C-alpha cells in the first residue's frame, strides 16, 4: 500500500494498488488508469448521439428505429414507437437512455436504436 496512490473513485477505499499501468481497488474490483486519474469527469459531460448523429438531451422525444425484443417477455417494441421524456444515464453495457415506453413500462435503451424527433 503506497500512500501516494489516490483512493478508489467508486468506493473511496484507500487500499488501492498498482497493476501495470492500472490502479486497482481490492474491495470493489474497480480498475482505472493511473495516468488519467479523474480526467474523464473533468473533461465535461459525455455527449450521447442517436442513430443518425443528433445530440440527445434529457427530456427529448425519440422514436424507435428498429423492432426491439423485450428481454424476458414475448413482447416487441415496434418501429416508430415514440418515447417521450428520456433521461440520459450511464447504464448497463451501452444502454444509456432511461425511459418509460407506453404499454411496456420503464426500461433502458441504447441510443443507437432511437432517432430524435
Backbone bond lengths (Angstrom), bond angles and torsions (degrees), N, CA, C in turn:
res aa  C-N    CA-C-N  psi(-1)  N-CA   C-N-CA  omega(-1)  CA-C   N-CA-C  phi
1 X - - - 1.456 - - 1.518 109.42 -
2 X 1.290 114.61 116.32 1.446 121.30 -179.91 1.526 108.27 -100.57
3 X 1.317 117.75 126.95 1.461 120.85 -176.26 1.519 113.10 -72.66
4 X 1.337 118.93 -9.76 1.453 120.92 179.25 1.530 111.92 -87.26
5 X 1.331 118.17 -8.66 1.464 120.59 179.39 1.532 109.73 -79.25
6 X 1.338 116.41 142.70 1.465 119.41 -179.85 1.527 111.16 -73.68
7 X 1.326 117.94 157.13 1.466 119.99 176.43 1.526 110.45 -71.00
8 X 1.310 115.80 163.10 1.463 121.80 -179.57 1.536 110.09 -63.46
9 X 1.351 118.71 129.95 1.458 120.63 179.45 1.532 113.15 -70.94
10 X 1.335 117.93 -17.67 1.460 121.10 -179.20 1.530 111.86 -85.90
11 X 1.343 116.71 -51.36 1.472 119.66 -173.82 1.527 113.57 -118.49
12 X 1.326 118.35 1.11 1.471 124.64 178.63 1.521 114.03 65.07
13 X 1.313 117.63 21.12 1.458 121.35 177.83 1.530 109.94 -68.80
14 X 1.321 116.54 141.05 1.467 121.17 179.94 1.527 111.71 -92.48
15 X 1.322 118.32 0.75 1.460 122.35 -175.81 1.527 112.88 -93.27
16 X 1.314 117.50 34.21 1.466 120.55 179.50 1.527 110.88 -71.97
17 X 1.326 115.40 154.32 1.463 120.67 177.21 1.525 109.46 -143.86
18 X 1.345 114.83 161.78 1.459 120.89 -179.30 1.522 110.10 -90.80
19 X 1.351 115.11 139.51 1.452 121.03 173.49 1.529 106.16 -137.73
20 X 1.309 115.20 93.78 1.463 120.30 -173.95 1.519 109.59 68.40
21 X 1.341 116.79 -125.40 1.460 121.31 -179.57 1.527 112.10 -89.95
22 X 1.335 117.33 -1.12 1.465 121.21 -177.13 1.510 111.86 -105.36
23 X 1.327 115.30 155.38 1.455 122.41 167.93 1.519 106.52 -103.45
24 X 1.336 117.02 140.93 1.457 121.73 -175.19 1.522 109.65 -128.57
25 X 1.331 115.92 140.41 1.458 121.82 174.68 1.527 108.27 -102.67
26 X 1.334 118.60 119.63 1.457 119.87 -178.82 1.538 112.88 -74.21
27 X 1.313 118.17 -17.14 1.461 120.47 -177.48 1.521 112.74 -82.13
28 X 1.348 117.55 -45.55 1.467 119.52 -178.34 1.522 112.52 -109.66
29 X 1.344 118.43 -10.38 1.454 122.04 178.45 1.518 114.54 82.51
30 X 1.328 118.00 6.11 1.470 121.68 -179.15 1.524 109.88 -69.42
31 X 1.343 116.05 137.80 1.463 122.25 176.25 1.514 108.90 -121.81
32 X 1.322 117.51 140.35 1.450 121.50 177.74 1.515 109.41 -149.49
33 X 1.319 115.96 162.34 1.455 122.14 -176.81 1.527 110.22 -74.77
34 X 1.307 115.80 132.90 1.466 120.19 178.81 1.524 110.60 -69.24
35 X 1.337 117.25 -34.23 1.457 121.06 -178.43 1.517 111.49 -72.25
36 X 1.337 117.25 -35.72 1.467 121.05 -176.19 1.522 111.63 -75.69
37 X 1.301 116.85 -36.48 1.463 119.84 -178.23 1.506 110.45 58.72
38 X 1.323 117.71 -118.78 1.454 122.68 179.80 1.520 111.50 -101.32
39 X 1.329 118.76 17.53 1.464 122.18 -174.39 1.522 114.96 -57.44
40 X 1.349 121.60 -39.98 1.458 118.43 -178.28 1.526 113.14 -60.40
41 X 1.307 118.85 -35.32 1.460 120.79 179.56 1.531 111.42 -74.97
42 X 1.313 117.07 -31.85 1.449 120.26 -178.86 1.530 111.98 -79.34
43 X 1.329 117.16 -18.61 1.454 121.49 -176.94 1.527 112.07 -71.08
44 X 1.312 118.63 -12.65 1.454 122.11 -179.74 1.508 110.88 109.36
45 X 1.305 116.14 177.23 1.463 119.38 -177.69 1.526 111.18 -69.59
46 X 1.312 114.79 150.33 1.460 121.29 178.92 1.526 109.01 -74.78
47 X 1.316 117.14 138.09 1.460 121.87 179.22 1.519 108.00 -92.83
48 X 1.330 116.61 124.30 1.458 121.85 179.81 1.519 108.05 -110.67
49 X 1.339 116.01 127.60 1.468 121.55 -177.83 1.521 109.64 -115.63
50 X 1.344 115.13 152.27 1.459 120.38 178.18 1.523 110.80 -82.33
51 X 1.331 117.25 -170.40 1.465 122.32 -174.78 1.527 113.31 -64.46
52 X 1.335 117.84 -24.43 1.467 120.11 -179.09 1.526 113.24 -107.75
53 X 1.330 117.44 5.35 1.453 120.84 174.32 1.511 116.27 100.79
54 X 1.337 119.21 2.40 1.468 121.45 176.62 1.523 109.47 -74.15
55 X 1.323 117.40 140.49 1.460 122.02 178.95 1.526 108.55 -77.24
56 X 1.335 115.96 130.03 1.462 121.52 -179.99 1.525 110.38 -95.55
57 X 1.345 115.53 152.57 1.465 122.00 177.22 1.523 108.56 -138.94
58 X 1.329 116.24 160.56 1.463 120.38 176.51 1.525 110.16 -57.43
59 X 1.345 116.27 137.19 1.450 121.27 177.67 1.510 115.02 90.43
60 X 1.329 118.41 -5.97 1.469 121.49 179.25 1.523 111.20 -66.13
61 X 1.331 115.05 159.03 1.453 122.38 171.32 1.519 107.36 -106.77
62 X 1.331 116.18 132.20 1.462 121.58 -178.77 1.522 109.66 -129.27
63 X 1.332 116.35 161.57 1.457 121.54 172.40 1.521 108.60 -119.19
64 X 1.314 115.76 148.92 1.458 122.36 179.61 1.530 108.23 -79.35
65 X 1.339 118.04 132.70 1.464 121.57 -175.60 1.526 113.72 -99.21
66 X 1.332 118.59 -4.55 1.461 120.57 174.85 1.521 109.17 -152.89
67 X 1.342 116.66 155.23 1.460 120.71 178.75 1.524 109.67 -61.10
68 X 1.337 115.51 134.20 1.462 121.10 -179.05 1.519 109.54 -119.55
69 X 1.327 117.01 121.80 1.463 120.68 174.61 1.524 107.48 -75.24
70 X 1.319 115.90 139.69 1.461 120.49 178.97 1.519 107.81 -92.65
71 X 1.318 116.22 119.76 1.454 121.60 -176.76 1.528 110.10 -63.04
72 X 1.327 117.04 132.83 1.452 121.95 179.03 1.513 113.60 82.12
73 X 1.311 117.24 10.29 1.453 122.22 -177.88 1.521 108.47 -147.46
74 X 1.334 116.07 164.29 1.461 119.18 176.27 1.522 110.73 -94.40
75 X 1.336 116.79 3.41 1.456 121.56 -178.00 1.513 113.18 -76.94
76 X 1.337 114.46 162.04 1.464 121.58 179.88 1.523 108.49 -137.13
77 X 1.320 116.82 140.99 1.461 121.76 170.85 1.523 105.86 -94.84
78 X 1.320 116.39 118.24 1.466 122.15 -173.37 1.521 112.44 -78.53
79 X 1.329 115.90 157.33 1.461 122.94 174.17 1.520 108.48 -58.41
80 X 1.327 117.55 137.53 1.455 122.21 177.63 1.514 114.79 90.44
81 X 1.335 117.59 -2.66 1.461 120.48 177.67 1.527 109.02 -65.22
82 X 1.349 116.45 127.52 1.469 120.49 178.61 1.516 109.67 -85.94
83 X 1.318 114.58 137.84 1.460 122.01 176.20 1.516 106.37 -123.30
84 X 1.330 116.29 118.45 1.470 121.42 -176.42 1.527 111.35 -102.60
85 X 1.304 116.05 148.39 1.466 121.76 173.15 1.515 114.07 65.25
86 X 1.325 117.49 52.53 1.468 120.03 -179.84 1.530 110.53 -72.94
87 X 1.333 115.27 158.15 1.461 122.35 173.93 1.520 107.79 -125.76
88 X 1.328 116.97 128.93 1.456 121.60 179.29 1.521 109.12 -85.31
89 X 1.329 116.50 141.08 1.462 121.26 -176.32 1.516 109.92 -159.96
90 X 1.321 116.35 169.76 1.456 121.99 171.81 1.511 106.38 -96.48
91 X 1.313 116.32 104.08 1.452 120.82 -176.07 1.510 112.66 -102.46
92 X 1.313 114.99 -164.92 1.449 122.11 179.42 1.526 108.74 -75.49
93 X 1.312 117.06 131.13 1.466 120.59 -177.44 1.513 109.70 64.56
94 X 1.334 116.60 -130.23 1.459 119.12 177.58 1.520 111.69 -108.62
95 X 1.330 117.50 25.07 1.455 121.87 172.53 1.530 107.00 -78.72
96 X 1.329 116.84 112.69 1.455 119.53 -174.35 1.524 113.66 -123.86
97 X 1.339 117.95 11.03 1.459 121.82 176.99 1.521 108.31 -123.93
98 X 1.315 116.34 127.50 1.455 122.62 175.22 1.520 106.35 -107.10
99 X 1.336 118.27 129.41 1.457 120.10 -174.15 1.522 110.88 -158.08
100 X 1.342 114.97 173.39 1.458 122.59 170.82 1.518 107.07 -116.55
101 X 1.320 116.46 124.04 1.459 121.74 178.31 1.527 107.08 -98.73
102 X 1.337 116.89 126.27 1.467 120.85 -179.88 1.519 110.29 -57.81
103 X 1.332 116.11 131.27 1.452 121.85 179.05 1.508 114.45 83.74
104 X 1.346 117.28 -9.06 1.460 121.06 -178.45 1.522 110.49 -118.90
105 X 1.336 117.05 -50.25 1.457 121.64 -179.60 1.508 112.31 118.44
106 X 1.331 116.31 -167.35 1.470 119.92 -177.60 1.523 111.55 -72.49
107 X 1.326 115.67 141.35 1.465 121.07 177.51 1.516 110.65 -164.10
108 X 1.328 114.95 172.45 1.457 121.89 176.16 1.519 108.64 -112.03
109 X 1.331 116.21 139.53 1.459 122.30 179.96 1.519 110.38 -123.75
110 X 1.312 115.58 158.89 1.462 121.28 172.74 1.525 107.68 -87.90
111 X 1.313 116.86 142.06 1.462 120.29 179.42 1.527 111.52 -67.42
112 X 1.323 117.81 -18.65 1.463 121.44 -179.11 1.530 113.33 -75.77
113 X 1.336 118.37 -7.01 1.464 121.07 -179.57 1.521 112.39 -112.84
114 X 1.328 117.66 11.53 1.462 120.78 178.99 1.529 110.46 -127.64
115 X 1.329 114.96 159.04 1.461 121.56 177.19 1.526 108.18 -132.02
116 X 1.321 116.84 132.97 1.459 121.92 179.80 1.521 110.46 -66.78
117 X 1.338 115.92 137.94 1.462 120.94 -179.74 1.505 109.57 -86.75
